[in-house]
Amino acid sequence: MKKSMQILSATTLCAFMLAPSWADSLDSKRKPNHLLGAQSPYLQQHIYNAVDWYPWGEEALEKARRENKPIFLSVGYSTCHWCHVMADESFENDEIGAFMNEHYVSIKVDRERRPDLDEQFMLATQALTGRGGWPNSVFMTSQAKPFYAATYLPPDAFLSVLGQIDGLWKSEQSALEQEGERISSRIMGYMNRIEAARSLTPEAIKQAAAGIIEQVDYFSGGLGTAPKFPQEAALVFLLDQAERGDSEALEVVKGALDGMLKGGIHDHVGGGFHRYSVDPNWLVPHFEKMLYNQAMIGRLLVRTYDLTGIYRYKHTAIRLLDYVVREMQSAEGGFYSAQDADSLGENGKKEEGVFYIWSKSEFDKLDDPSLKPVKETFQISESGNFEGSNILHLTSRIDEVTSKNNGEEEAFYRDLDKGLDYLRVVRESTRSAPHKDEKIVVSWNAMMIETMAQASFVFDRPDYWTSAKASADYIVGSMMTGGGLKRVSFEGNIGVDGQLADYAGLGVALHALEDFTPDGEQKPDYSKSTRRLAEDIRARFADKAEFEGKPFLMTSTDQGLGNFAPVDDNPIPSGNSLALKLFNQIAERNGDLEFKKRSRVLTASLSGYALASPQSRGTLVKTAFSISNKPVGNIRYVANGNVRVGLKLDREKQNFHLDVQMKKGWHINSTRPLEDYFVPTVLSFNGKAVEPAKYPTPLEKVLRFNDKPLSLYEERLQLSDKYQPNTSDQPHTISLDVQACSDEICLEPETLKFNFWAN
């Protein structure tokens, strides 16, 4: 048995090798298989394959049991290049299809609709092969227990594997079933392991950050080597540490962004980023563009600009978000999922990256004055850097490139953008656009809503908030049904029960829309929706055996090998990190003691997981630490949610603005409260108190608990001051001391600190 499986393993090939393009069109001469009617762009691509595919469900699973056949499970997604390759080479092959139809029950799964199944069976592949990727090809017993797996297999190797496994099933079925049980038990044991609670001390968090920083590629930026992924969640955690004053963490984030920004992973012409690069230098990307990458990289760019004022991050973020609004937002408001890596080339066949690359001869034919900065900035050679053509990338560090404009990045980009926009028009008018996956996934939309809301505030772009709100309103209005939240909308059809990340992510996104409502807009009230989502999380995803003190499960029902608690960022924030964030937000905003307790209990249950693997659980570490300590960010809630404090930086005028808003019936003391036992409001900059003259005139008012007038601020207090650039690597620090009181009680004073750099 072991010898046979070793022979099979030798046939497994790496999913990153070069391969021919996928099929130009579906063979409509064939009868449709059991995928007909599926509400999945990925499954629809395989309706007319030679393989008689079934969607995941009881019909296929029961057929395998009844006929005692092994299951071949293929997991992928509609914009996956290597999924297309394997479809063209193998699933469209009549010989292979006939063999599979006779000896197997074949099941297709769209990983983006069913991430619960994807995570289980990807872990099986990683356990069996030591690596993973898509398409994920898993061989299972008739009881759906995996015993062998691979990723992309070329047709000869695939047919050989199919034949060998068929022979083993006939001769050694019992051994394969035992292997399937062993692997399944191992996987579910790992996915449902318990990590003991750990103290989220500042020292433990620093150690977690240091472990991630050890993985930094200081030459090209980012974490790890090839294939090079953005690893946004780990960078989000480091950026949180930077907001707390950690200059080294900030440099790591900047290095990663700079590496991606200048590389081919960045679509310089159209805006946005591809999914990953196949090399360590961010040069050659895997060309699909995913909504979740735009959301997470966009958020890193927005926050890093807000912390540093470095223009290139603002510029890149704006081009990214403009791309999303222009090309990835539906008429109904929701954001589409992805764009393909492949598109039709001049030969009429689909090829990877052909929409994005430029030949020297093609470039030389373009004659427009706006292209001069482009030709000076990007090296376009005859030999090219990708299959004889050129992926646009910067060959020097950004600061070296902009030094041609005396270091004036804004002027440099203003000139460059004219040429890039010209190229975008040429690209769109002369080339076949990549396939666009138009399904709307709630958790992915939630990430983009949160990013756009933040960007609207930081960049003074209320149109981003409007776009984000349109997505939220579509989801709340169409996908939150009486039976609960649905995960996917496609072609007007709403389906798939929402998973933990959908419920929690949407709640967090709705809070972001409230927090970053632009001046002049009516602030939306999503409180009923966010509370309903939070209550549904407890009702649907809590482990019923131990309702308190355990992480939430991913789905409300057992599917595949079983249910499990998601703690890894894959690559969106894990469902449990989002649930923790949502619970804490409700507690902070409303002074809700029940949700405060829930967030504390959940923090304890997740703390061990967070510190066990910070690089793959960055958002969990960040969120849990923010609850155990003080949070960071532009918007803070204090005094049990009765006082909201927002910081906005005007980089052009070098001003900072603090906006303190108090709920009705609450106030904060003035700088001189008129009674010694009340704590004054004090704004300090780098440890020095701001002059009293810069505060507005306070009210003097007699309150119920004091018979003498008190000096105070009600409703809203706005404070501003100038700042100067600092040459050290240490941040500026804004500190605000406040004590909130009602007409009856005063709460404990609180201090808020905001850090930022101004070079």
C-alpha positions in Angstrom: 0.0 0.0 0.0 2.7 2.5 1.0 4.8 1.6 -2.0 1.8 2.2 -4.4 1.1 5.6 -2.9 4.8 6.6 -3.2 4.6 5.8 -6.9 1.5 8.1 -7.2 3.2 10.9 -5.3 6.1 10.9 -7.8 3.6 11.8 -10.5 2.4 14.9 -8.7 3.6 18.1 -10.5 3.9 21.6 -9.1 0.9 23.8 -9.8 3.2 26.8 -10.8 4.8 25.3 -13.9 4.0 26.7 -17.4 1.2 25.1 -19.4 -0.9 25.8 -22.5 -4.0 28.0 -22.4 -7.4 26.8 -21.4 -10.2 26.0 -23.8 -11.6 28.8 -26.0 -15.2 27.8 -25.5 -17.4 25.1 -24.0 -18.3 22.1 -26.3 -22.0 22.7 -26.6 -22.3 19.5 -28.7 -22.1 17.5 -25.4 -25.1 17.1 -23.2 -24.9 19.2 -20.0 -23.9 17.3 -16.9 -25.3 17.6 -13.4 -23.9 21.1 -13.0 -26.6 22.5 -15.2 -28.5 25.2 -13.2 -25.7 25.7 -10.7 -25.5 29.3 -9.5 -21.7 29.4 -9.7 -19.6 31.0 -12.5 -16.9 28.3 -11.8 -19.3 25.4 -12.0 -21.0 26.9 -15.1 -17.6 26.8 -16.9 -17.7 22.9 -16.5 -21.3 22.1 -17.5 -20.2 20.8 -20.9 -17.0 19.0 -20.0 -16.5 15.4 -20.9 -16.6 14.6 -17.2 -20.1 14.0 -15.7 -19.6 16.4 -12.8 -21.9 16.7 -9.9 -22.1 19.7 -7.5 -21.3 18.9 -3.8 -24.4 17.5 -2.2 -26.3 14.4 -1.1 -27.1 13.3 -4.7 -23.4 12.8 -5.5 -22.4 11.5 -2.1 -25.3 9.0 -2.1 -24.4 7.8 -5.6 -20.8 7.1 -4.5 -22.0 5.1 -1.6 -24.6 3.2 -3.6 -22.3 2.3 -6.5 -19.3 1.8 -4.2 -17.1 4.2 -6.3 -14.3 6.4 -5.2 -14.9 10.2 -5.4 -12.8 12.6 -7.4 -13.2 16.1 -5.9 -12.0 19.1 -7.9 -12.0 22.4 -6.0 -11.2 25.7 -7.8 -12.6 29.1 -8.8 -13.7 30.8 -12.0 -10.7 33.1 -12.4 -8.0 30.4 -11.6 -5.5 30.1 -14.5 -4.4 26.5 -13.6 -8.0 25.4 -13.2 -8.6 26.5 -16.8 -5.5 24.6 -17.9 -6.6 21.4 -16.3 -10.1 21.8 -17.7 -8.8 22.2 -21.2 -6.2 19.4 -21.0 -8.1 16.8 -19.0 -11.7 17.6 -18.3 -12.4 18.3 -22.0 -10.5 15.1 -22.9 -13.0 12.5 -24.1 -10.8 9.5 -23.1 -10.2 10.9 -19.6 -13.8 11.9 -19.2 -15.0 8.4 -20.2 -12.7 6.8 -17.7 -13.8 9.1 -14.9 -17.4 8.6 -15.7 -17.1 4.8 -15.5 -14.9 4.5 -12.4 -15.5 7.6 -10.3 -18.1 9.9 -9.0 -16.8 13.4 -9.9 -17.7 16.4 -7.8 -16.9 20.1 -8.5 -16.7 22.7 -5.7 -16.4 26.5 -6.0 -14.1 27.4 -3.2 -15.4 31.0 -3.1 -18.9 29.8 -2.4 -17.9 27.1 0.0 -14.7 28.1 1.8 -15.6 25.6 4.6 -15.2 22.7 2.2 -12.2 24.3 0.5 -10.3 24.7 3.8 -10.9 21.1 4.8 -9.8 19.6 1.6 -6.9 22.0 1.1 -5.6 20.9 4.4 -5.9 17.3 3.3 -3.8 18.1 0.2 -1.2 19.9 2.3 -1.1 17.0 4.7 -0.7 14.4 1.9 1.7 16.3 -0.4 3.3 19.1 1.7 2.0 21.8 -0.6 -1.3 23.2 -1.9 -2.9 25.2 -4.7 -5.7 25.2 -7.1 -7.1 23.3 -8.8 -7.2 21.1 -5.7 -7.6 17.4 -6.8 -8.6 15.1 -4.0 -9.3 11.4 -4.3 -11.8 10.1 -1.6 -13.4 6.9 -0.6 -17.1 6.3 -1.3 -17.7 7.7 2.2 -16.0 11.0 1.2 -12.8 10.4 3.2 -9.6 11.7 1.4 -6.7 9.3 0.9 -4.7 10.9 -2.0 -4.4 14.4 -3.4 -2.6 16.7 -5.9 -3.0 20.1 -7.4 -2.6 20.6 -11.2 -1.8 17.3 -13.0 -1.0 17.3 -16.8 -3.2 14.9 -18.7 -0.8 11.9 -19.0 0.0 12.0 -15.3 -3.7 12.5 -14.4 -4.8 9.6 -16.5 -2.1 7.4 -15.0 -3.1 8.4 -11.4 -6.8 7.7 -12.3 -5.8 4.2 -13.5 -3.6 3.4 -10.5 -6.2 4.5 -8.0 -8.9 2.6 -9.8 -6.7 -0.5 -9.6 -6.0 0.1 -5.9 -9.7 0.6 -5.2 -10.5 -2.8 -6.7 -7.6 -4.6 -5.1 -7.0 -2.7 -1.8 -10.2 -0.9 -1.0 -10.0 -1.7 2.7 -6.5 -0.2 2.9 -7.6 3.0 1.1 -10.6 3.3 3.4 -8.3 2.9 6.4 -6.0 5.6 5.0 -9.1 7.9 4.4 -10.2 7.4 8.0 -6.7 8.1 9.3 -6.3 11.3 7.2 -9.8 12.6 8.0 -9.3 12.0 11.8 -5.9 13.8 11.6 -7.4 16.8 9.8 -10.4 17.2 12.0 -8.2 16.8 15.1 -6.0 19.6 13.9 -8.9 21.9 12.9 -10.6 21.4 16.2 -7.5 21.4 18.4 -7.7 23.4 21.7 -5.1 26.1 22.5 -4.8 27.0 26.1 -5.4 30.7 26.9 -2.3 32.9 27.1 -1.8 36.4 28.4 -1.8 39.0 25.7 0.9 41.1 27.4 2.8 43.9 25.5 5.9 41.6 25.8 4.1 38.7 24.2 2.8 40.9 21.4 6.3 42.3 20.7 7.6 38.8 20.5 4.9 37.9 18.0 5.8 40.9 15.9 9.5 40.0 16.1 8.7 36.5 14.8 7.0 38.0 11.8 9.8 40.5 11.2 12.3 37.6 11.1 10.6 36.6 7.8 11.1 40.0 6.1 12.8 40.1 2.7 14.7 43.3 3.1 15.9 43.3 -0.5 12.5 43.2 -2.3 10.1 43.9 0.6 7.4 41.7 2.0 7.5 38.4 3.8 9.1 35.1 2.6 10.3 34.1 -0.8 8.7 32.8 -4.0 5.8 32.4 -4.6 5.4 35.8 -2.9 2.0 36.6 -1.4 1.1 40.0 0.1 0.2 38.4 3.5 -1.9 41.4 4.3 -3.1 40.1 7.6 0.4 39.9 9.1 1.1 43.4 7.8 -2.2 44.7 9.3 -0.9 43.4 12.7 2.5 45.1 12.2 0.7 48.3 11.2 -1.3 48.1 14.4 2.0 48.0 16.3 3.3 50.9 14.3 0.2 53.0 15.3 1.4 52.2 18.9 4.8 53.8 18.1 6.8 50.9 16.8 9.0 52.4 14.1 10.5 49.1 13.0 7.1 47.6 12.3 6.2 50.6 10.2 9.4 50.2 8.1 8.5 46.6 7.4 5.0 47.6 6.2 6.4 50.4 4.1 9.0 48.0 2.6 6.3 45.5 1.7 4.1 48.1 0.1 7.0 49.7 -1.8 8.1 46.3 -3.2 4.6 45.5 -4.4 3.9 49.1 -5.6 6.9 49.1 -8.0 6.6 45.5 -9.1 4.5 43.8 -11.7 2.1 42.5 -9.1 0.8 46.1 -9.2 -1.3 46.9 -12.3 0.2 50.3 -12.9 -2.1 51.0 -15.8 -5.5 50.1 -14.5 -4.9 50.2 -10.7 -5.1 47.5 -8.2 -3.0 44.4 -7.5 -2.8 40.9 -8.8 -3.0 37.9 -6.3 0.6 37.0 -5.9 4.0 36.9 -7.7 5.8 33.8 -8.8 9.2 35.3 -8.0 10.6 37.0 -4.9 10.9 40.4 -6.5 7.1 41.0 -7.1 7.8 41.1 -10.8 5.9 38.3 -12.5 2.4 38.0 -11.0 -0.3 35.4 -11.2 -2.5 37.8 -13.1 -6.0 37.3 -11.6 -7.3 40.3 -9.5 -9.3 39.4 -6.4 -11.6 41.7 -4.6 -10.2 40.6 -1.2 -6.7 41.6 -2.2 -7.9 45.1 -3.3 -9.7 45.5 0.0 -6.8 44.4 2.2 -3.9 46.0 0.3 -6.1 49.1 -0.1 -6.6 49.3 3.7 -2.8 49.0 4.3 -2.2 51.8 1.8 -4.9 54.1 3.4 -3.6 53.5 7.0 0.1 53.8 6.0 -0.6 57.1 4.3 -2.5 58.3 7.2 0.4 57.4 9.6 3.2 58.8 7.4 1.8 61.3 4.9 3.9 59.6 2.1 2.1 60.5 -1.1 2.7 57.3 -3.1 0.5 55.3 -0.7 -2.4 57.7 -1.2 -1.9 57.8 -4.9 -1.8 54.0 -5.2 -4.8 53.6 -2.9 -6.9 56.0 -4.9 -6.1 54.4 -8.2 -6.9 51.0 -6.6 -10.3 52.2 -5.3 -11.1 54.0 -8.5 -10.5 50.7 -10.4 -12.8 48.9 -8.0 -15.6 51.4 -8.4 -15.1 51.7 -12.1 -14.9 48.0 -13.0 -15.9 45.9 -10.0 -19.2 47.4 -8.7 -22.5 46.1 -9.9 -25.5 48.3 -10.8 -27.2 47.0 -7.7 -24.3 48.2 -5.5 -22.4 45.0 -4.6 -18.8 44.5 -5.6 -17.9 41.6 -7.9 -15.4 38.9 -6.9 -12.6 38.8 -9.3 -11.1 39.2 -12.8 -9.4 36.4 -14.6 -5.7 35.9 -15.2 -6.5 34.8 -18.8 -7.9 36.6 -21.8 -8.0 36.2 -25.6 -4.7 37.0 -27.3 -4.1 37.9 -30.9 -4.2 34.2 -31.8 -7.7 33.9 -30.6 -6.8 31.7 -27.7 -6.9 32.5 -24.0 -3.5 33.2 -22.5 -2.3 34.2 -19.1 -1.6 37.9 -18.6 -2.0 38.9 -22.2 -4.3 41.8 -21.3 -1.7 43.3 -19.1 1.6 43.0 -20.9 3.2 45.1 -23.7 5.5 44.3 -26.5 8.3 46.7 -27.6 6.8 47.0 -31.1 3.3 47.7 -29.8 4.7 50.3 -27.4 6.7 52.0 -30.1 3.6 52.5 -32.3 2.0 54.5 -29.6 2.6 58.2 -30.2 1.1 60.5 -27.6 2.9 63.3 -25.7 1.6 61.9 -22.4 3.6 58.7 -22.8 7.0 60.5 -22.4 7.1 60.0 -18.5 5.9 56.4 -18.9 8.7 55.6 -21.3 11.2 57.2 -19.1 9.9 55.4 -16.0 9.3 51.9 -17.2 11.9 50.0 -19.2 10.4 48.4 -22.3 12.8 46.1 -24.0 12.7 44.0 -27.1 13.3 40.7 -25.2 10.9 41.7 -22.5 10.6 40.1 -19.0 7.6 37.8 -19.6 7.3 35.5 -22.6 8.8 38.1 -25.0 6.7 41.0 -23.7 7.0 43.4 -20.9 5.3 43.5 -17.5 5.4 47.2 -16.5 7.4 47.6 -13.3 9.7 50.2 -11.8 13.4 49.1 -11.8 14.4 51.4 -9.0 13.2 52.3 -5.6 10.2 54.7 -5.6 12.2 57.5 -3.9 15.0 57.1 -6.5 12.5 57.3 -9.3 10.8 60.4 -7.9 14.1 62.1 -7.3 14.0 63.0 -11.0 11.3 65.4 -9.9 13.3 66.7 -7.0 11.6 64.2 -4.7 8.2 65.7 -5.4 6.1 62.5 -5.6 2.8 64.3 -6.3 4.2 66.1 -9.3 5.9 62.9 -10.6 2.6 60.9 -10.4 0.6 63.7 -11.8 2.7 63.6 -15.0 2.9 59.8 -15.0 -0.9 59.3 -14.6 -1.6 61.0 -17.9 0.3 58.4 -19.8 -1.0 55.5 -17.7 -4.6 56.6 -18.3 -3.8 56.8 -22.0 -2.5 53.3 -21.9 -5.6 52.1 -20.1 -7.8 53.5 -22.8 -5.6 51.7 -25.4 -5.7 48.5 -23.4 -9.5 48.5 -23.0 -10.2 49.5 -26.6 -7.8 47.1 -28.4 -7.8 44.0 -26.2 -10.2 41.4 -25.1 -11.0 42.0 -21.4 -10.5 39.2 -18.9 -13.5 37.2 -17.7 -15.1 38.9 -14.7 -16.6 36.8 -11.9 -19.8 38.7 -11.1 -20.8 36.9 -8.0 -21.2 39.1 -4.9 -19.7 37.5 -1.8 -20.8 39.1 1.5 -17.5 38.7 3.5 -15.4 40.1 0.6 -17.8 43.0 0.1 -17.6 43.7 3.8 -13.9 44.0 3.6 -14.2 46.5 0.7 -16.9 48.5 2.5 -14.7 48.9 5.5 -11.7 50.0 3.4 -13.7 52.4 1.3 -15.3 54.0 4.3 -11.9 54.6 5.9 -10.5 56.0 2.6 -13.4 58.4 2.3 -12.5 59.9 5.6 -8.7 60.0 5.2 -8.8 61.2 1.6 -11.8 63.5 1.8 -13.6 61.3 -0.9 -17.2 61.1 0.1 -17.8 59.2 -3.2 -16.0 56.2 -1.7 -18.4 56.2 1.2 -21.3 56.4 -1.2 -20.0 53.4 -3.1 -19.4 51.5 0.1 -22.9 52.3 1.4 -24.5 51.1 -1.9 -22.9 47.7 -1.4 -24.0 47.6 2.2 -27.6 48.6 1.4 -27.8 45.9 -1.3 -26.6 43.2 1.1 -28.8 44.3 4.0 -31.8 44.8 1.7 -31.5 41.7 -0.5 -29.3 39.1 1.3 -30.4 39.4 4.9 -33.6 37.3 4.7 -36.0 36.1 7.3 -34.0 32.8 7.3 -30.7 34.6 8.0 -27.9 36.1 6.0 -27.0 34.5 2.6 -23.4 34.4 1.4 -23.6 34.8 -2.4 -25.6 36.7 -5.0 -25.1 35.8 -8.6 -27.3 36.8 -11.6 -30.0 37.9 -9.2 -30.0 34.6 -7.3 -29.3 34.7 -3.6 -28.0 31.5 -2.1 -25.6 29.6 0.2 -26.1 30.1 3.9 -23.9 32.8 5.4 -20.8 31.6 7.2 -19.2 33.1 10.3 -17.0 35.6 8.3 -20.1 36.8 6.4 -22.1 37.6 9.5 -19.3 39.1 11.5 -17.6 40.9 8.6 -20.9 42.6 7.6 -21.5 43.8 11.1 -18.0 45.4 11.3 -18.5 47.0 7.8 -21.8 48.6 8.9 -20.0 50.1 11.9 -17.3 51.5 9.6 -20.0 53.2 7.5 -21.4 54.8 10.6 -18.0 55.9 11.9 -16.8 57.5 8.7 -20.0 59.2 7.5 -18.9 62.3 5.6 -19.9 65.8 6.8 -23.2 66.7 5.2 -24.4 63.1 4.9 -27.1 61.6 7.1 -25.4 59.2 9.4 -27.0 55.8 8.9 -28.2 53.8 11.8 -27.4 50.1 11.4 -27.6 49.3 15.1 -30.5 46.9 14.7 -28.7 45.1 11.9 -25.4 44.8 13.7 -27.0 43.5 16.9 -29.1 41.0 14.9 -25.9 39.8 13.2 -24.1 39.5 16.5 -27.0 37.6 18.1 -27.3 35.3 15.1 -23.6 34.5 15.4 -24.2 33.1 18.9 -27.3 31.3 17.8 -25.9 29.7 14.7 -22.1 29.2 15.2 -21.6 28.6 18.9 -20.5 25.1 19.9 -23.7 23.9 21.6 -21.6 21.5 23.9 -19.8 24.5 25.5 -21.7 27.6 24.6 -19.2 29.9 26.4 -15.5 29.8 26.3 -14.9 28.3 22.8 -14.3 29.8 19.4 -17.2 30.0 17.0 -17.7 27.4 14.3 -17.4 28.3 10.6 -20.8 27.1 9.5 -24.1 26.4 11.1 -24.2 22.8 9.9 -21.6 20.0 9.5 -20.4 19.5 6.0 -17.5 17.5 4.4 -15.4 16.0 7.2 -17.1 18.1 9.9 -17.3 21.6 11.3 -14.4 23.5 12.7 -13.5 26.9 14.3 -11.8 29.2 11.8 -8.8 31.1 13.3 -6.5 31.5 10.3 -6.6 34.4 7.8 -7.1 32.7 4.4 -6.5 35.5 3.2 -9.5 37.4 4.5 -9.6 37.9 8.3 -10.7 34.8 10.1 -14.4 34.5 11.1 -13.4 34.4 14.8 -11.3 37.6 14.6 -14.2 39.4 12.9 -16.7 38.1 15.5 -14.4 39.3 18.3 -14.1 42.7 16.6 -17.9 43.0 16.2 -18.7 42.0 19.8 -16.2 44.5 21.1 -17.5 47.3 18.8 -21.0 46.8 20.1 -19.7 46.9 23.7 -17.6 50.0 23.1 -20.3 51.9 21.2 -23.2 51.2 23.5 -21.6 50.5 26.9 -23.2 47.0 26.6 -22.0 45.0 29.5 -23.3 41.7 28.1 -21.3 42.1 24.9 -18.3 43.4 26.9 -18.4 40.1 28.8 -18.8 38.1 25.6 -15.8 39.8 23.9 -13.6 39.2 27.0 -14.6 35.5 27.1 -14.0 35.1 23.4 -10.6 36.9 23.7 -9.5 34.4 26.3 -10.6 31.5 24.2 -8.8 32.8 21.2 -5.6 34.2 22.8 -3.7 30.9 22.6 -4.5 30.5 18.9 -3.4 34.0 18.2 0.0 33.7 19.8 0.6 30.2 18.5 0.9 31.4 14.9 0.9 35.3 14.6 1.9 35.3 10.9 -1.2 33.4 9.8 -3.5 35.0 12.4 -2.5 38.7 12.3 -6.0 40.1 12.5 -6.7 37.8 15.5 -3.6 39.0 17.3 -4.4 42.6 16.5 -8.0 42.4 17.6 -7.4 40.4 20.8 -4.6 42.8 21.9 -6.8 45.8 21.2 -9.4 44.4 23.6 -6.9 43.5 26.3 -5.2 46.9 25.9 -6.2 50.3 24.3 -7.3 50.3 20.7 -5.8 52.4 18.0 -7.3 54.0 14.8 -8.9 57.3 13.7 -12.1 56.7 15.7 -12.2 55.8 19.4 -15.1 55.3 21.8 -14.7 56.0 25.5 -16.9 56.6 28.5 -19.0 53.5 27.8 -19.7 54.7 24.3 -21.0 58.1 25.4 -18.0 59.9 23.9 -16.6 59.5 20.4 -13.2 60.9 19.5 -12.0 61.2 15.9 -8.6 62.3 14.6 -8.1 63.7 11.1 -4.8 65.0 9.7 -4.5 67.7 7.1 -1.2 66.8 5.6 -1.1 69.7 3.2 -1.6 72.4 5.9 0.2 70.3 8.6 -2.8 70.5 11.0 -4.4 67.9 13.1 -8.1 68.0 14.1 -9.7 66.3 17.0 -13.5 65.9 16.9 -15.1 65.0 20.2 -18.8 64.1 20.1 -20.9 63.4 23.2 -24.3 61.7 23.4 -27.2 63.6 24.6 -27.2 64.0 28.3 -23.4 63.7 28.5 -20.5 66.2 28.6 -16.8 66.4 29.3 -15.1 68.9 31.6 -13.5 72.0 30.2 -9.8 72.8 30.7 -10.8 74.5 33.9 -13.9 72.7 35.4 -14.2 75.3 38.3 -14.0 72.5 40.9 -10.8 70.8 41.9 -12.1 67.3 42.1 -13.1 67.2 38.4 -10.5 66.2 35.9 -10.0 68.8 33.1 -9.9 68.1 29.4 -6.3 68.4 28.3 -4.9 68.1 24.7 -1.2 67.6 24.5 1.2 67.3 21.6 4.5 65.5 22.1 4.0 65.8 25.9 3.3 69.6 25.8 -0.2 70.9 26.7 -1.9 72.9 23.9 -2.5 76.5 24.9 -5.9 77.1 26.6 -6.5 79.9 24.0 -6.9 77.2 21.3 -10.0 75.7 23.1 -13.4 77.1 22.3 -15.4 78.9 25.0 -17.0 76.3 27.4 -20.5 76.3 28.9 -21.1 77.0 32.6 -23.8 74.9 33.9 -25.3 73.7 37.3 -25.8 70.0 37.3 -28.0 67.9 39.5 -25.2 66.5 41.6 -23.4 69.8 42.2 -24.9 73.1 43.4 -22.1 75.3 41.9 -21.7 76.0 38.2 -19.3 73.7 36.3 -17.3 74.5 33.1 -17.9 71.9 30.4 -18.4 71.0 26.8 -21.6 69.4 25.5 -22.5 67.8 22.1 -19.3 68.5 20.3 -15.8 69.8 20.9 -13.5 70.5 18.0 -9.8 71.1 18.5 -7.0 71.8 16.0 -3.3 72.6 16.1 -0.3 72.8 13.9 2.5 70.2 13.8 6.0 70.2 12.3 7.9 67.5 10.4 10.2 65.5 12.6 13.5 64.1 11.4 13.8 61.2 13.9 12.2 57.8 13.4 10.0 58.5 16.4 6.3 59.5 15.9 4.5 62.5 17.0 2.0 61.8 19.8 -1.3 63.5 20.4 -2.8 62.9 23.8 -6.2 63.7 25.0 -7.4 63.5 28.7 -11.1 63.4 29.1 -13.6 62.8 31.9 -17.2 62.3 30.9 -20.1 63.1 33.2 -23.9 63.0 32.9 -26.3 65.1 35.0 -25.9 62.5 37.7 -22.5 60.8 37.7 -18.9 61.2 36.5 -17.0 58.3 35.0 -13.3 57.6 35.5 -11.0 59.8 33.4 -9.5 58.3 30.3 -6.5 59.1 28.1 -6.4 58.6 24.4 -3.1 58.6 22.4 -2.7 58.9 18.6 0.7 58.4 17.0 1.7 59.6 13.5 4.8 60.4 11.5 5.5 63.7 9.7 8.7 63.6 7.7 
